[in-house]
């Protein structure tokens, strides 16, 4: 049943002068907030950012008011005209399109026309900061800006209720109090939703309507059902066709607002009808954001508005959920799941999946030993400060979520979230990036000294330099266009240094506050070291990793002998990972996906797309654009100096499920030969075209894919939760024979620099690993597993 949207009353905002800056200051700090001394930021009494499902489903009266205000304020915010500096449209546009200067800051970065493009020119525009050490820091004031604007709209709504609808003063005070203690929620995409065993979008991101709880005295202003159109579902153009009242396409703004037109990506592209696969996105023709909603039509159609479907905004939540669940590998759908044969409990979700495992490893002690490896996909050559584990960065995980929630293939549906220039227009973007900021805060709590250190601090000649001699970001670099003060003639902007302490921005995260309070109750005061131990236990509980699966197998004596470094040591296992070094500018900045499978090689009669064949992917998250203005100096230097990016796909969980789901008593001997035979990958362009062998040779000469074997170890701990299992990883060595002869694979005579094992601080606990394979073996193509002769 369609629910008519109640139009909020639009009141004039009290804005700075047109040429004055808008100060991003954060929401008010409660007068009773008390900061505890110590190296870890904790302020008691500071309002918290909550997980979106927790806020939406709360039965607490105050939180119901906050949820109601959030829904109504977000809708009001989205309805503001595009030429308003403080509109949703313009603030989302800071990230990419329409490439217009914001709040008096310098022009955003642009890319030159393809015909005049110089080597190394920027592949996408906008102010956003990617593939650099300032990636997490730049998005922190960006989220603060969005939070502040939603809150300001909350106040206007309450004012309207009071002045126009007679809300009693006593109720007005209650709603203002709720607003003052509200903070922007986040979506924790690495944790299972309560209503589903796998990783999926929470209901509040898939429902057409959500329940709100407005004041009783003005309920007649809202639908009787209590349901209100969900503002988190999409963003439609607030500019309407005067004849039909329908949203205009984003590329067809009214004449006096043409400056804000959204372009296709790339702007210059093949005209319809197409003679080849479509590798461009028709953003100018869309009138609302989509998730897995845009498809191609009849091949001979010349009109883009008819050739593409879903331009009016389609949220295909089933496809989004399927993509998210795909990274939680459980084995074939037609086989009994070994992974579900054992214990399940509220605290101990021991069957992890690759997304949770990636977050777990990212926080594992020593896995990312410096800020650079944690913060960015920017690659530093082996031997130059980058251990073989340091390929799982916050930005890499972030990139994959953009792809998984948006869609980048016309076969399954395209969406705005997957493309840099338009990603921020989708409301899910803000929940995703508040989660990124939360993970940044967790990292800072666990590693307070690792901040722009990059493993090279202290040497003025080399500090902040990568192997390619391109200067890295510094914590004092301006984070444009985010100004700190209203009407500031100096136009002072935020820096990473200035926004390092998130509690100074007047927010905290719900679980960080809970862990801090638990520490205080336990020890009578806030002790940084004890807080860190409690926090690590918390992270290891909510984000289970490979160690959880191994521990479950140890308990049931199911650990395969072939995965044990020593058959006499429990809690140790051989760990397999894929390290990927890639050029995000390979296709002129156009996004692409490197997809990994374990199955028969291409061309054989095998089901490569089934859930149990897929093991992971790397998404470059670019956004090829073309304008005639300027170029981004930093990205130009990166491309000219051949600065590369890096990522990692973990294999151990997939191997365990793939083999054990079919052969419960498999010994796992010869797993490296199995990988040599059956691990393969391909590159898929934005839009879905698979890169040909010839195209691979021309465009992807810098791609390097290597499989490594190391040792995982379960670290004994005194955790309070039964589900807290802490893992350590070390001794990784490349296995060039696994990828030799495959596109981008290592040569047998050329392994990465510094190929000696990366030894963690736990070297004494690690035993040598066997390197020789069995001499005699047979191969059973069904079910594509290696079976040694006994």
N, C-alpha and C positions, 0 to 999 in steps of 0.2 A: 504494500500500500504506500503510495507516495505521500509524503508529509510536506505540506506547504511551509516554506521557510518564512519565519517571522522576521521582517526587516527591522534591525535595530535602529533606534533614533540616532542619527549622526549629529553630534554636537561639535562645534569648533574647538580644536585643540589650542591650547595656549603655547604657541611655538616661538622659538627665538626668531629674530629678524631673518629675512631671507638670506642675507650674507653672513649671518652669525652661525657659529658652530653649535651642534647639539651634543651636550655633555653626557657621556656614558658613565654613570656613577654607581649603578647598582641600586637595589631596593633599600628602603630604610633599615637601619640597624636597630634592633630592639634595645632600649636603654638598660635592660637587665642582662645583656649579653656579656659574658665574662671569658676572657682569654686565659688559657692555662699556659704557664711558662714551659719552654722546651723547644726542641728543634722541629717537632711535628706540629703543624697548625691545628689547634682545636679550640673552638669557642663554644662554651656551654650557653644554651639559650638562643643559638642562631637558627633561624628557619632553615628547613631542609628541602632539597629537591628530592621528590619521591619517584619511585617507579610508577609508570603511567597506569598500570593495572591496579596497583594499590590505591592510587588516588581516585580513579574512576569508580572503583567498587567499594569504597569506604562507607561505613555506616555511621561514622563520627559526624555529628552535626556541623562542626567547624570545617572539616574537610569536604563535606557535601557542599557547603557554601563556596569553598575554594574551587571545587570542580565546576560548579554551576557558573561561577564568574569566569573561569578559564574558557569554558565552551562559548559563552556569550561574548567575551572580550575578543577571543580569537576570530569569531565570525565578524564582529564589528571592525576589527583591524583589517581583515581581508577585504572588506567592502569599500575601503577608502580609495579615492581616485588615484590613478597611476602617477599623476604629476605632483602629488603630495610627497614632500621629502621624507615624511615619517610614515608613509603607507607601507603595508605588507609588501606590495609590489616592488617598491624601490629598495627596501631593506633586503629582500630576497635577491634583487638584481645586483647587489654588491658583489655577490659570488661570481657572476659571469655576465650573461646578457642582462640589459642591453648595452653594456660597456659605456656607461655614462658616469661622469664624475659625481661623487656623492659628498654632500656636506662641506663643499669648498676644498676638498682634498685634491691633490694632483690627479690628472686623468688616470684611469685604470690602464693596465697593460693591454696591449692589442697585438694582433698578428698581421703581417703584411699580406697583400693579395698573393695568391698562389703563383701567379705568373711572375711576380717581382720578388718572390720570397728568397731571401738569402740563407745561406747555410747557417743553421742553428737558430733561426727565428722562432719566436714563441708560438706554440701550436694552439693555445687557447687564451682568451682574454679574461678580464675581470680582475678584481683585487685579490682573489683567493690565493692562498699560499700552499702549494703542494710540492712534494718531492724535495723538501728542504727542512732544515732543523727547526724552523719556526712554524711548521704545520700545526702542532697542537696549540701553541701559544696564540697564533693568529685567530683561531676559532674561539678562544676563550672570551675576549671582549665582544666578538660577534654574537655569541650566545647571550652575553650580558645585555647587549643592545636589544635583542629580540625579547628577552625576559622583561626588560624595562618598558618596552612599548606595549606588551600585553597588559602589564600592570597598570600603565597609564590609561588604557582603555577600560580596565576594570573600574577605575575611579570614576570615569565619565559615565559608565553604566549606572553606578550607584547614585551619582549626582542626578541622573535623569529619573531614576526611580523616585528619588526624594522630591525633586522640584516639579516633575510632570505627573507623577502618579501617586503622590501623597504617602510615600513610605514613612511610617512613624520614625521619629528620631532615635528611639531605643533600638529599633531594628537596624536603622542606618549605621549606628555605631558597631553593631555586631558584624555587619557585612564589611565595614571598613577594617575592622580588626582582622577578619578572615583574609582580606586582601593583603594587608600589611605582612601577614605571616605566610603568604603563598610564595612558592618559588616554582620555576619552570620544571615540569617533570621530564623524565628520561625513559627510553625504552631499552631494557636490557635484553638484547637479541641473542645473547650467549646462554641464556637460561631457558629451560622448558617452561611453557605456559601450563598452568595448573589443569586446564581442561584438555590437554593434549600431551601425549608421550614424547613428541618430537618438538624441534625448534620451529615455531610458527609465529605469525603476527598475533598479538593479543586481540581479543574481540573488538576493543575500542578502536582499532585501526582498520577493521573490516566491516563494521556495522554501518548501515545507512543512517541510523538514528541512535542517539544516546539519551539516557535518562538524566534530567536535570531537576533541581529542587529550588525553584524561585520562591521569593517571599509569598506567603499566603495572600497578602493584600493585593498582589498584582498578578496572580496566577491566570486571570482571565486574559492576560496579554500573550499567553503561551498556549500551545496545544493541550487539550484536556488530558490526553494520554500521559503527559509528562515527558514525552519523547520529543527530542529536538534534532533537526538535521545535523549530522556529524561534521563539524568543521575540520576534523583531522583526515577526512576521506580524500579531499582534493582541494585545489585552489582554482577557481574559475575567474576569468577576466572580469574585473569590476566595471569595465566600460561596456555598455550595452548598446545594441542596435536600437535606435530610436523607433523603428517601425515594429519590430518583433519583440523587443524587450529581452532578447536572448544575448548571452555574452558574445562579444566580437572575438574574432581570431586574434591571438596575441600579436600577429604581424600586421593587423589592420586597425590600429588605434585611430580615434577621431583625428581630423586634420590638425587641430591645434595641439595634439599630443603625439604626433607621429615620431617625435624624438624618442619615444619609449617603445617603439616597435621591436618585437622579438624576431630575430632572423632564423632561418634554417641553419642546420649545422652539417657540413660547412655551408657558408653563404653561397659560394659558387659550386654548383654541382650539376650532374647530368640532368637534362630535361626529360620529362615523360613524353612518350612511353620509353621505358628503360630497355637497354640492350643487354644489361648484365644485372647481377644482384645489386640491390639497393644498399648503398653504404652511407646514406645521408638520412637525416631525421627532419621531418616536416614541422618543426616547432612553430613556424610562423602561421601555420594553418590550424593549430590547435587553439581551442578556446578554454580549455581546462587541463589540469595535469592528469596523467594516467599512470597506472602501474600494470604492466603486462597487458596494455589495452589497445595499442596501435598496431594494426596489421596492414599488409599490402592487399590490393584488390586485383581487378582484371588487368592483365598484362598490357593490353592495348589502350587503356584509359590515359588520356592526356591531362585531365584536370586533377591536380593533387587532392582537392577537396572530395573528389569521388574515388580516386585511386586508393587512398588510405581510409581505413575505417578506425573509429575510436577517437577521432579528433575532438569530439565534444567532451572528452574526459571519461575514462573507463577504469574502474578499480577491479582488476581480476584477482581477488584475494586468494582464490584457489591456486592459481599459478604461483603467486608469491609464496604461499605456504609450502607448496611442493618444492620450490627451489630452496627455501630455508631448510626444509626437512631433508633435502638431498645431502646436505653437509653433515647430517646426523646419520651416518651409515649404520644400518641395522642388519644388512644382509638381504638376500633375495626375498621377494614377497611371497614366492610359492614354496618356501622351505621353512621348517621349524627354526625359530631364531634362537641360536645358542645363547645370544646375548640376553634373552629374557628368561632363561632357565633358572636363574639364581636369584639372590636376594634383591629386594627393592625396599627402600625406606625413605621417609621424608627427608632425612639429612644426608643419606648416602646414596646418591644417584651414580652408581658405579659404571654405567654404560655411557661413556661421554659423547663421542662424536667429535669431528675434527674442529668445529668452531670453538666449542668449549675447551678442547685440548689446546688450541692455539692460544687462547687467552691465558690458560693455566701455564703454558710454557713461557709466554711473554713475561709473566711475573715470577717464574721460577728463578731462584737465586743463581746468578752468574750467566743466565741464558742470554740476556742483553746487558753487557757489562758497562755500557756508557749511554749517555743521552742520545747520541746520534743513532745507534742501533734501535733504541726503543722508539724514538719519535718519528722517524722518517724512512721511506723506502730508498732514499738516496744511498747508493752503494759505495762502500770504501773497500778497496781491494784487499784480498787476503794478505796478511802480513803487514797491513797498514792500520791495524786497529780493529779489524772486524773478524771475530771468531766465527767458526762455521755454524754456530747456533744463532748468531745475531742477524737472522734473516726474517724473523717474525716481528715486525714492527707494528705499532699502533696504526700507522697509516695504511699498511698493507691489509690488515683486517678491516679497517674502515673502507678501503676501496672495494673489497669483496661484498660488503653489506650494501653498498650503493648499487652494485650490479644485481645482487640477489633480490632486493626489494623493488627495483625499477623494471628490469628486463632490458636486454640489449640484442635480442634476436627477433626478427619479424615472424619467425616460425612459431614462437611461443608468446609473442607480444612485446612491444617496446614501451618504455616508460621514462619519464623525465628524470627520475632519481639516478639513472645510469649514465647521465651525460653532464659533465661539469658545468657548461654554460647555463643550464636550466634546472639543475638538481634542487636548488634552494627554494624553488617555487612550490614544490610538494611539501605539505605540512609535516610529513614523516621525517623530512630532513632535520628539523629542529630537535625532535626527540632523539634521533640517531646521534646528532652531534653533542647534545647534552650528555649522552652516554659516553661519547669519546672523551669529553671533559671529565666525567666521573672516573674513567679508567686512568686518565692523566693524574688526577688527584690521588688515586690509589698508588700509582707508581711513585709519586712524590713522597707519600707517607712511608713507603717501603725503602726508597732510595733518596733521602733528602739531599745528599751531597752530589748526586749525579744530575747535574743541571748544566747544559751546554758545555760539558767537559769534553765530550767526544773522544776521550781517551788520550788527548794530546795537549791538554792545558799545561801551561807553565813554560812553553817554548815560544817566544814571540815570533820566531821565524816560521814555525810550523803550526802554531795553534789555529784551529779552525780551518785548516786546509785539508782537502781530500787528496787522494792519490792522483787526481787529475789536475791539481793545482788550481782548482776553482774555490774561491773563498766561500766558506760556509756562512750561514746566517749567524748573527751575534744576538745576544739577549738584549742589546741596546738598540737594535734596528727598529725603525718606526713600523708599527702595525697599522698601516693605512687601510681605510679612512676613518679610524675610530678615535674620535677626540675625547679628551678627558673632562673638559669644562664647557659650560654654556657660554656662548658669545666670547670666545677666547681669541683675541687678536693674534696671539702667538700660534694658535692652532696646534697646541701640544697634543700629540697622539700617544696612545698606549704603546708600551713595549713589553716584551716577554719578562723583562726584569720587574716592571711595574705590576704586572698581573700574576706574578709567580705564586703569591699567597692568595688562594681563592677565598679564604675566610675574610680577608680585607675587602673583598667584593660583596660581602654580606650574605653569603650562602654557604651551606654545608650539604653533604649527601647523607641520605637517611641511614644507610648501613655503616658509613664511617662514624656517624654520631652514635649509633647503637654500640659499635665496638668500643668506642671511647668511653661511653658510660659504663659498659660492662667492665672495662679495665679499672675505672675509678671505684666501682662497687667492690671489686675484687681486692684492690690494693690500697684503697682509701685515698688515693690521689692519682693524678694522671702521670704515668711513667712512660716515656717515649718508647723505650726498649720493650716493655711488656705490651704496650699498645701494638707495636709492630708484630710481635709474635701472635697476638690475638687476631690481628688483621690478616696475617698470612694464613692462619688456620681457617679464617672465614673465607678467604679467596679460594683456598684449596677445597673447601666444602662446596661452595656454590658453583665453581667451575671445575668439575672433575676432569682429569686428564688420563693419559696412558697408564699412569701408576695405579689409578683406581681399578682399571680393568685387570692389570697384572695382580694386584692384591687379591681381587676376587678369585682369580685362577689359582693363586698360591693357597688360598684358604681351602679350595676344593681339590688341590693337588692336580690342577689342570694345566700348569704352565708347560708349554711344549719344550722338550729338551733342546730343540734347535734354536730357541730364543734365549737360552741361558748362557751367559758367558762362562759359567762354571756350574756343573750339575750339582755341586755341593753348596751352592750359595743361593738362598732365597732372596727375593727383593731386588734382584739384578736381572736385567734383560738387555738383549741386543735391540737397539733402537734404530729405525731406518727413516731417513728424511730425504726429501728432494729439495735441493737449493737451486734457485733460479735467478740468474742475472739477465736483465732484459733492458731494451732500449725503449722507453716510453714514447720516443719521438719517431719510432720506426715507420709509422704510417702517417707522417706529418702531424702527429699528435692525436690522430683518430684512436679512440679506445679500441682495445682488442682483448681477447681472453685466451689464455693458454690453458687448455683443458687436458687433464691427465686421466688415463684409464688403465685398468688392468684387465686385459682381455686379448682376444686374437688381434693380430695386426690389421690395419685397414685393408679392405678388399676381401677378407675372409667372411664366411657365413657365420657371423657372431652378433650378438645383441649389444653393441657398444654403448647404447644410450640407456640401457637398463640401470636401475639404481645401483646394483651390485658391481657394475663395471666402472663406475665413476669413482675417482678417489680424491679429486679436488681441482681447484683452478686458481689462476692468478689473473686478476683484472687490472689493466693498466690505468683505468680511469683518467683518460685524457678528454679531449673535446676539441677536435680540429675546427678552428674558426678562421675566417679571413675578413679583415677590414683593411682600409687603406692607411691606417694611422699607426705609426710607431712600432715598437716591439718591446717585449719585456727583456731588459738587459740581463737579469739573472738567468732566465731560461735560455736566452741566446748564448750566454757563456757556457751554460751546462751542455747544450747540444753541440756547440762547436768543439768543446773539450771532451766530447763523448762521455759525459757523466751518465752513468747507468743507474738502474734501479734494481732492487733485490726483493725476493720473497721466498717463502718456504712452504712446502706441502708435506705434512707428516704422513707416514705410511704405516706405522706399526699397528694402529687400531684397525685400519682397513685390512691389513694382512690377517690379523687374528680373526676378524669376522668372516672374511671371505673364505678362508680355509676351514675354520672350525664350524661354520654353518653347514658345510658339506661333509667334512671328514673330522668328526669330533676327536678321534685318536691320532690325528696327524702329528708327526714329530717336529715339523718345521725345518728339518735338515734340507739344505740346498735352496733356501729361500732366495739367495742372491742369483742363482741360476734361473729361478722362477721369474724374478724381476727382469733379468736380462731378456728372457724370451717374451714376456707378456706386458711389461710396462711400456706404454707409448703415449704420445701426446699430439696435439694439433693446435694450430693458432686459428682463431675465429674472429673475423673482423666485426666491428660494430655493425649490426644489421643482420649478421648470421652467415655471411659468406666465408667458407673455409679457405684459408690461404693455400694456394697451390704449391707444388714442389718448386716450380720456377719462381713464384712470388716469394717463397721462403728464402731462396738463395739470394734474391735481389734485396730484400728488405730486412731480413733477420740474421744477418751475418754476425751480429754482436751477441745474439742469444746464446747463453751457456747454461746447460741443464746438467746437474750432477746428482748422483745418488750417494749418500754417505751412510756409514754405519757407525754407531757409537754405543755407549752404554748408558742405560737409564738405571737409576737406583732410588728406591723408596727410602726417604730419610726418616729415621725414628723421630717422633715428636711427642710432646705432652699436650696434644690438642684436647679440648673439651668435647668436640664433636666427633662422633664415630666416623663421620664421612670425610674428615680432614686427612688427606694423604698427600704429603709433600714429596715431590720428586726432584731429583738432581740429574743433570745430563752432562756427559763428558766424553772424551776420547773419540771424537769423530774423525774418520778417515774416508777419503773419497774412494769410490768403487768404479773406476772408469770403464771396466768391462761391462757394467750394466747399461750404460748409455752409449757406448762406442758404436758408431755406424748409424746412429739415429740422428735426426735433424737437431742440431744444437748440442749434441752429446759430446762428452769429453773424448779426446783422443787418448789412446793407450799410452802414447809417448809424451803426453802433455797434461799433467794434472795441475790444479790451482797452486798458486804460490803458497808457501807456508803449509805444506800438506802434512806436516807432522801433526799428530793428534792434539786437539785443543784440550788441555788438562784443566779441569776445574780445581777448586780448592779442596776437593775430596779425592785427590789422586790416589791416596793410599787404599781407598775402598774399591778401586777399579782393577779388575783382572784382565789379562790379555785376552783378545778375542781370536778365535780360530779363523784362518783365512783360506784354507784349502777347501775345495768342494768335493763331494763324493765322486768317485771315478765312474761308477756304474749307476745309471738311472733310467727310468722310463718316464714318458710324459703322457699323461692322460688329458686330452684336450677338453673333455667334460669331467669336472666342472672348471677347467682352466686352472688347475693347481698342479704343482710339481709333486710327484709321488716317488720317493726314493725306494729302491729295491731293498728289501729286508733280508 
